[in-house]
Amino acid sequence: MDTSQIQSMIAKLCDGAHSETDLHDLLAVVAERQGVSAQAADLENGVRFVLGYIRQVPYMMKVAWTAACKVGLQDEMQKILDMVQSYWLEGDDVIPDDLGVIGLLDDAYCSLTSLQAVSDHYQLQTGKYLFPENLSAANRVMRKIIGAPYATDLDRIVFATMQATGLIDAVRLFASEEKQIDFSNRSTIWNHGPAGQTEIDDLAGLGLLDD
């Protein structure tokens, strides 16, 4: 799983001189949109969250590929990851990449919501979690940051990709009794809840947490 191009884009745009300033300004607008008067510390927490969210994409892609290989979903996961990579390399996407770090928000959201969707469908059918991390809460926060109509467009892309790859149908095959017995003997796929979750508690000051 080669994520070098994505890593290069992230390093270039997340570590740039203006990245934190751009995110600070964006989050101030987002907080206002949520009806909140954000303090400086709240905005700093938000900046750290967004940068961390973007930077974990290459890692999660590698986790997804490793997990898929262990349960026989290589072909379907490869199609998901191909979509993820192609979206990162498309400059004129939902949020154009020439906006600097802001232009990576949609790339990261599209990537991590796609991977979480795979894990959710797998857990639904097998009772086990495909990944050790749960990105659902972080994805909901990022969706609020991106806002409408862009987030809605990205959700459509993710849904269309899940259908086109045949991932949902492939995962359903694991729901048979034979597969359940087989997977119950595999210690490599988590049969407990996710071990970790991106911390979002300090984002309350931006009005980004669920009510």
Summary of the structure (lengths in Angstrom):
residues: 211
radius of gyration: 17.7
end to end distance: 38.0
largest distance: 55.4
contacts: 681
relative contact order: 0.17
helix: 73%
strand: 3%
